[in-house]
Amino acid sequence: MSHVKINHVEKTFPGSKNTEPFTVFKDIDLQVAPGEFVSLLGPSGCGKSTLLNIVAGLDKATAGTVQVKEKTIQSPGPDRGVVFQEAALMPWMSVRENVEFALRKQHGKAESREKAEYYLKLVHLSKFMKSYPHELSGGMKQRVSIARALSMDPEVLLMDEPFGALDEQTRTMLHKEVQYIWEETNKTILFVTHNIRESILLSDRIVLMGTRPGGIRTIFDVDLPRPRDPASQGFADLEKDIMNVLEKEIEKVMREEMGDDFRNKKAGLLYSSNRNMGDHI
């Protein structure tokens, strides 16, 4: 049984007087099982965030459909929680109030507070409920954002590079947090990242998308025991397999952007598996 069905989805942006219509991706066909953690990985411009926005109902597909539990998505809804790279907290509200605010339309004051406190404890922020966003680190703000999304009890959690702006130590800590939350809640998660190691650490499957007009190039099953060890041979082998496919896609982007200045050796130095490939495209 599939929880999320992406059926032959295409996204084309209309042209203007001086430009032709621009197809970001076409014929995206993907099914995500209940409780599965799936990452979307690929070079800048392949449409990962655009696809996530279509699933969220924040953007519309040019062709094809997206379904959550057999219901076709037309607009945003409480069945899909979204966590963006920026936490987007309201600075005049406390941590608890930021989470409560999302609940007030569905629940009374007492129940909203109870749920907010429960999810803040889940992300280990119970000691900071009365703090304000300016008093928090970047990683703590993201944990508030995750608690806020989870508090709505969505069918699916959509995460768009939630750790992209964080330092490496904070990012590593939040990887552990997300794994813990996923195991505790059994949520279906669709996760956008540009970081190969991050995708291997977290995912059941990695959907590798290609350059425009983009599409799914390969799907990698991550058959490694949790918690995952980046120093293990299995981890290294999978990392290498993903890089072998990605290098070809990255070269296409570099050739398009650099033209005659493109050099294979130069392009090879621009990216490693633990760095990001681009943002929000």
N, C-alpha and C positions, 0 to 999 in steps of 0.2 A: 504493500500500500504506500502511495506517495503522499507526502504532506504538502510539498510545493511542486507544481508542474509548470515548467516554462516551455510553451508549445510554439516552436518555429517563430520565435520573436525576432523582429527586425526593427532597427531604429535608424531613420534617415532624417537629417535636418534639411529644411528647405533652403534653396539657394537665394541669392539676392540678385540685383542688377549685374553685379560683377563676378558672381561666383555660381558654380554649379551646385545642385543638391549634393549633400555629403552623407554617405552611408557609414555609420560607425560600426555596426555589425549586422549580420543577417543570419537567419535560420539557426538561432540559438535554441537548442532542444535539450532540456535538462530536467531530471526528476530528483527530488531530495526526499529521503525517507524520514519518518517521524523520529526525532531525537538524534538525527545525523548532524555532524559538524562538517560543512563543506566550505572550502576556500576558493575564491576566484582570484587567480594569479595571472599576470601577463604584463607586457611592456606598456609604457605610457601611450595612451591613445586607443587602446583596444576596446574600451567601453565597459570596464568592470563596474565603476561607480554608476554609470548610466543604467546598466542592467539592474543594479541594486535599487536604484531610484524607481525603476519601472515596477519591480516587485513591491516596493514600499507604497506605490500609488502616487508618488511625487512627480512622475513623468509618465508619458503615455507612449506605448509602442506604436510604430508605424504599421506593423503587421504582426499577427500572432496574438496569443493570449497568455496570461499568467493566472494560475489558480492556486488557492490555498484551501485545502480540504474540499476540493471540487467546486469552490466558489470563485467565479471569475473576478479578478481585481479591476476595479474602475477608479478607485480613489484611496487615500490613506484610511486606515481603520485600526481599531484596538487589537485586532488579531495579529498585527505586525508592529513590533517595537523596533525603533531605529536608534542606533548609537553612531554619531558622526565623529570625525576627527577632533572637532572642537566641542567641548562639553556644553556650551550655550546655556549656562546657568544664569538665573536672575540674581544680580549682585545684591539687591536689597532684601533678599530672602535668605534665611538660614538654610543649612543643608537639609534639615528635615522638612522645612517649608517648601523647598524646591521639589522634593519628591511628593509631598502631600498635594501640591497644586495640581499635579497630573491626575490625581485620584478624585478630586472634589466633585467632578461632574457625575461620577458613578456612585460615590459613597458619601456617607455623612462624615462629620468632623472627627468623631471618635474612631470610626473604622478606618478613615484615611490615615490618621496618625498611627494607628496600630500597624497597618500595612507598611507605611513608610519606615517605621522603626524596624520591622522585621527584615525588610530588604536592605536597609543600611547595615544591619548586623551581618547579613549575608555577605556583604562586601567589606566587612571589617571596619566600619566607620561609626560604630555606636558611640564612641567617645567624642565624635565631632559633630553630633547632630545639631548642636546650637551654634556651630561655627558658621562664618560667612565665606562665600567663594574666595574672596581676596586673602583669606587666612589659610587656604589650602594649596598644596603642591599640584602640579599638573596631573600627576597620577591619581591623586585623591579626587580631583574634579572629575576625571573620567570614571572613577568608581561610583561617584554620585550619579553620573549620567547613566551608567549601567543599571544602578539600583532603580532609577526613575523609569527606565524602559521596562525592567522586569516587574515593577510594581503593578503595571497594567495587565499582568499575566497574559502576554501575547502568545499566540500559537507559534510564531516564528520570531526570532531575534535577528535583525539585520544590522551588521556592523561594518561601517565604511572606514577602513584604516583608523580604527580608534586609538592606536598607539603610535601613529606615524610621526607625531610632533614631540614625542617623549624621548628622553635620554635612554641609553642602552640598559642601564641598571633598573630604571623604573619599568621599562618595557618588559624586561625579564621577569620582574615581580608580578606584573599584571598578566603575563602569560599563565603563571601559576594560579592567579585569581580566577581567570576566565575558565580554566580547566576545572577548578573546584566548583564554580557556579554551574557550569554545564553538567557536571556529574550530579550535583545536588538537585537541579531543576529539570533535567532531561529535556531541555528546550531544543528545538530545531534551530540551528544557527547557520546563516549564510554570511560569510566573512570575506571582505575585500582586503587584500594586502598586496604590496609590491615586494615583500620580503620572503624569500624561499624558505629560510630556516623557520621563520614564524609559521608559515603554512604547514610545514612538516610537523612541528611541535604540537600544533593544535588540531589538525584535521583528520577526519576519516577518509575524505577524498579531496584531491586538489584538481580543480578545473582550470586547465591552462588555456587562456584565450590568446588568439593571434592578432597580428596587426591589421589595420583597416584595409578593406572592409573586414572587420573582425569576425571571429567565430570561434567555436571550441576546436582547438587543435588536438588536445589529448586530455584524458582524465586519468590521474594517477591514484591508485588505491594505496593508502598509507597503512600497511599491515605491520606495524611496529608496536611493541608493548608500551603502555603508559606507566609512569611518566617517561618521556622519551629522552634519550641521551644523544646530544649532537656529536659526541665523540665516538659513538658506536659505528661499526662497519655498515650496518643496514641503513643507518641515517645518512652516512656519507655516500653510499651507493645510490640512494634515491635522490639525494641532492645533485649528484653528478648527472643522473638521467634527466632530471628536470632542466638543468643547465644546458645540456646538449640540445634540447628542443628550443629552449629560450634564446640561445645564442643566435639561431637562425632568424627568429622573429626580431630580435634586437638589431641585427645587421640590416634587416629591411627598413627599420625606422631610421637608422643611421644613414643609410644610402639615400633615403628620401630627403632627410634634413640637411645632409652635408654635400650631396651631389659629388662633384669631382674631387672634393677634399677628403672623401671617405677613404680610410685605410683600415684593413682588417686588424692589424696589430694595435692601432690606436683604439679602435672600438672595443677590443678585448680588454683593454685596461680600464674602461669606463664603468664596468659593473662587476661586482662579486656577489655571491649568493646571500651575503648577510647585509647588503645595502639595498636601498629602495630604487625602483625604476621610474618613478614619476608619481604625480599626485592628482587625485580627483578627476580622472578622465575615464 
